[in-house]
């Protein structure tokens, strides 16, 4: 059974790592029929909007997409494509699995964390105003609906994946209404629906200290939007960086899977980028499609690809960012050979 999905190559190194990922997926008989659309600077260079309506329409039709990195200007310019997509499709749960990768040496071992981040509210709601010249305000937004649904998503995920514990990071001692609501909603979901899952809470500054002391004590982390953005990158640093971390954004009616690293324009077009993060995100997508459609062939392809890139890393066949010597295409070739 062939599944149709939207493909957004993105900016900078995006087209290169996308092409490498597609070669591996084809070799693994993933059976995906791609509908390619543009977003970000690539769309603007083609004379379109930063997030064209044709891209939105395609995602709305097919309910799943794989996206390369898109450039976001700092302090000015257009709004983040990622933020726009999350709002457009109400993708309220951002998920990043973080685990030690074979052959990637770090100061930590036994790291196996899943960061679940609320994806539509908090300071990323974009409610900002200039009160008077020289004084600006950014509004932190929390709703009962938003806090409850992401908590329910995290606990459901923990139970489905046989995870041992959900930990909420918060600052409710200071932000008593917004973070207080987030904490209260998580506690109620645990008590009323998932009391069989271990649950605890930690103030975020102390939690970050504990993370870098002993990350093995943590399992599923549940955070509001801004904290989740920061902590997910912190966790990536425990296992080798954003080049070895997949990402996904889930809603009730669809999902977008993406490489969470930047577009790296300084090395774009040089065949140097590591395609692993996007490939890992594609594996997440295949597993999602297997669950959604009941297509076990997608799960088999996902498992084959995972074993193939794990084998490559174990054998020291890595790209330069991980201490190896392979370029983008060569890494894809090795994974395909391992298949």
C-alpha positions in Angstrom: 0.0 0.0 0.0 1.4 3.4 -1.1 0.8 6.4 1.2 0.8 10.0 -0.1 2.7 12.6 2.0 3.8 16.2 1.5 7.5 16.9 1.1 9.0 20.3 1.9 12.7 20.3 1.2 13.3 23.6 2.9 16.2 26.1 2.7 20.0 25.9 2.8 21.1 22.3 3.2 17.5 21.2 3.2 17.3 20.0 -0.5 20.6 18.0 0.0 19.6 16.1 3.1 16.1 15.6 1.7 17.5 14.0 -1.5 19.7 11.7 0.6 16.8 10.8 2.8 14.5 10.0 -0.1 17.2 7.7 -1.6 17.3 5.7 1.7 13.5 5.6 1.9 13.3 4.3 -1.7 15.9 1.6 -1.0 13.9 0.5 2.1 10.7 0.1 0.0 8.9 2.7 2.1 6.2 3.2 -0.6 5.6 6.9 -0.1 4.1 8.9 -3.0 5.5 12.4 -2.4 3.8 15.7 -3.2 6.6 18.3 -3.2 5.8 21.8 -2.0 7.9 24.8 -1.0 8.2 26.9 2.2 10.6 29.5 3.6 13.2 31.4 1.6 13.0 28.8 -1.2 9.3 29.7 -1.7 10.1 33.4 -1.6 12.9 32.9 -4.1 10.4 31.3 -6.4 8.2 34.4 -6.2 5.7 33.0 -3.7 4.7 33.7 -0.1 7.0 32.4 2.6 4.3 29.7 3.3 2.3 29.4 0.1 -1.3 28.5 0.1 -0.6 25.5 -2.2 1.7 24.1 0.6 -1.0 24.5 3.2 -3.6 23.0 0.9 -1.5 19.9 0.2 -0.8 19.3 4.0 -4.5 19.8 4.7 -5.4 17.2 2.1 -2.8 14.5 3.0 -2.5 15.2 6.7 1.2 14.3 6.9 4.4 16.0 5.8 8.2 15.6 6.0 10.0 19.0 6.2 13.6 20.0 5.9 14.9 23.1 7.8 13.6 26.5 6.9 15.4 29.8 7.6 14.0 32.1 10.2 15.4 35.7 10.4 16.4 36.9 13.8 14.8 40.0 15.3 13.1 41.1 12.1 11.5 39.8 8.9 8.9 37.1 8.4 7.4 34.9 11.1 8.9 31.4 11.5 7.5 28.9 9.0 7.5 26.3 11.8 5.3 28.5 14.0 2.9 29.2 11.2 2.6 25.5 10.3 1.9 24.6 14.0 -0.8 27.3 14.2 -2.4 26.5 10.8 -2.8 22.8 11.7 -3.1 23.0 15.5 -0.1 20.8 15.9 0.0 21.1 19.7 2.5 18.4 20.7 6.1 18.8 19.6 8.0 15.6 20.3 11.7 14.9 20.3 13.1 11.5 21.3 16.7 11.8 22.6 18.9 8.7 22.9 22.5 7.9 22.8 23.5 6.9 19.3 26.0 4.1 18.7 29.4 5.3 17.8 28.7 8.9 18.9 30.8 9.5 22.0 29.5 12.0 24.6 30.1 12.5 28.3 26.8 10.8 29.1 25.5 7.2 28.6 22.1 5.6 29.1 20.2 8.7 27.9 16.7 7.8 26.7 14.5 10.9 27.0 11.4 12.0 25.2 10.7 15.8 25.3 7.0 16.6 24.8 6.5 20.4 24.3 3.2 22.3 24.2 3.4 23.8 20.7 0.8 26.5 20.3 0.7 28.8 23.4 3.0 30.5 25.9 5.2 33.3 24.8 5.3 31.9 21.3 1.7 33.0 20.8 3.4 36.1 19.3 1.3 38.6 21.3 3.7 41.5 21.5 3.1 45.3 21.9 5.1 48.4 22.3 3.6 50.1 25.3 5.5 53.3 24.9 8.8 54.1 23.1 11.5 52.0 24.7 9.0 49.7 26.5 7.7 46.5 24.9 5.6 43.7 26.3 5.2 40.0 25.3 2.1 38.1 26.6 2.4 34.6 27.9 -0.8 32.7 27.0 -2.1 29.6 28.6 -5.5 28.0 28.2 -7.2 25.1 30.0 -7.8 23.4 26.7 -4.2 23.7 25.5 -2.6 22.6 28.8 -5.0 19.7 29.2 -4.6 18.2 25.7 -0.8 18.2 25.7 -0.8 16.6 29.1 -3.2 14.0 27.9 -1.0 13.4 24.8 2.1 13.0 27.0 0.6 10.5 29.3 -1.0 8.5 26.4 2.4 8.4 24.7 4.1 7.2 27.9 1.6 4.4 28.4 1.6 3.3 24.7 5.4 3.2 24.6 5.8 1.6 28.1 7.7 4.6 29.4 8.2 4.6 33.2 7.5 8.3 34.2 6.3 11.7 33.1 8.0 14.7 34.7 6.6 18.3 34.3 9.2 21.1 34.3 7.6 24.4 35.4 8.1 27.8 37.0 4.8 27.9 38.9 6.5 29.3 42.0 6.8 32.6 40.1 4.3 32.4 37.2 1.5 31.2 39.4 -1.4 31.6 36.9 0.1 30.4 33.6 2.6 27.8 34.8 0.2 27.1 37.6 -2.5 26.1 35.1 -0.1 23.9 33.2 0.9 22.1 36.3 -2.6 21.8 37.6 -3.8 20.3 34.3 -1.0 17.8 34.2 -1.8 16.7 37.7 -5.5 16.3 37.0 -4.8 14.2 33.9 -2.5 12.0 35.9 -4.9 11.6 38.8 -8.0 11.1 36.8 -6.8 9.2 33.7 -3.3 7.8 34.2 -2.6 7.2 37.8 -0.7 4.0 36.9 2.0 6.1 35.2 4.7 7.5 37.6 4.5 11.3 37.7 6.5 14.1 39.3 7.2 17.8 38.9 10.3 19.9 39.1 11.0 23.7 39.0 12.8 24.2 35.7 16.0 25.8 36.8 16.7 23.0 39.3 15.5 20.4 36.7 18.1 21.7 34.1 20.8 21.3 36.7 19.7 17.7 37.4 19.6 17.0 33.7 23.2 17.8 33.1 24.2 16.0 36.3 22.4 12.7 35.5 20.1 12.6 32.5 19.4 8.9 33.0 17.0 9.7 35.9 14.5 11.3 33.4 12.1 9.6 31.0 9.2 11.6 29.4 9.5 15.4 30.0 6.4 17.6 29.6 6.9 21.3 29.2 5.2 24.5 28.0 6.3 26.0 24.8 9.3 28.2 25.6 10.8 25.8 28.2 10.3 22.9 25.8 12.1 24.7 23.0 15.2 25.3 25.2 15.2 22.0 27.1 14.8 19.9 23.9 18.0 21.5 22.5 19.8 21.0 25.9 18.9 17.3 25.8 20.1 17.1 22.2 23.5 18.3 23.5 23.7 15.4 25.8 23.8 12.9 23.0 25.8 14.7 20.2 23.7 17.6 19.1 20.8 18.4 16.8 22.3 16.4 14.0 21.2 13.1 15.7 17.8 14.2 16.9 14.5 13.7 15.1 11.4 15.9 15.5 7.7 15.7 15.0 4.7 17.9 15.5 1.4 16.2 16.3 -2.2 17.3 16.2 -5.5 15.5 16.4 -5.8 15.4 12.6 -2.3 15.2 11.2 1.5 15.5 11.8 4.6 17.1 10.4 8.0 15.5 10.8 11.1 17.6 10.5 14.8 18.0 11.0 15.1 20.3 14.0 18.5 21.8 13.2 19.0 24.9 11.2 19.4 25.5 7.4 23.2 26.0 7.7 23.6 28.3 4.7 27.4 28.4 5.2 27.7 24.8 4.0 24.7 24.6 1.6 25.4 23.1 -1.8 28.7 21.5 -0.6 27.5 18.0 0.1 28.7 18.2 3.7 25.5 18.2 5.7 24.5 15.3 7.9 21.1 13.9 6.7 20.7 11.7 9.8 18.2 14.0 11.7 15.9 14.2 8.7 16.2 10.4 8.1 15.4 9.7 11.8 12.4 12.0 11.5 11.3 10.0 8.4 11.5 6.9 10.5 9.2 8.5 13.0 6.8 9.3 10.1 6.8 5.7 8.9 5.9 4.5 12.4 3.2 7.1 12.7 1.7 6.0 9.3 1.9 2.4 10.4 -0.2 3.2 13.4 -2.6 5.5 11.5 -3.2 3.3 8.5 -2.6 -0.1 9.9 0.2 -0.6 7.4 2.8 -2.9 9.0 5.0 -2.6 5.9 5.8 1.0 6.9 6.9 -0.2 10.4 9.1 -2.8 8.8 10.8 -0.2 6.6 11.3 2.0 9.6 12.9 -0.7 11.6 15.2 -1.6 8.7 16.3 2.0 8.2 17.0 2.4 11.9 19.1 -0.7 12.1 21.0 0.4 9.0 22.0 3.9 10.3 22.8 2.5 13.7 25.1 0.0 12.0 26.8 2.8 10.1 27.4 4.8 13.2 28.6 1.7 15.1 31.2 1.1 12.4 32.5 4.7 12.6 30.9 5.6 9.2 29.9 9.1 10.1 29.7 12.6 8.6 32.2 15.3 9.6 30.0 16.9 12.3 30.2 13.6 14.2 33.9 13.2 13.8 33.8 11.1 10.6 34.8 11.8 7.1 31.7 11.0 5.0 29.8 13.6 3.0 26.0 13.7 2.6 25.7 11.3 -0.3 28.4 8.9 1.1 26.5 8.5 4.4 23.3 7.7 2.5 25.2 5.2 0.4 26.5 3.4 3.5 23.0 3.2 5.0 21.6 1.9 1.7 24.4 -0.8 1.6 23.5 -1.8 5.2 19.8 -2.2 4.1 
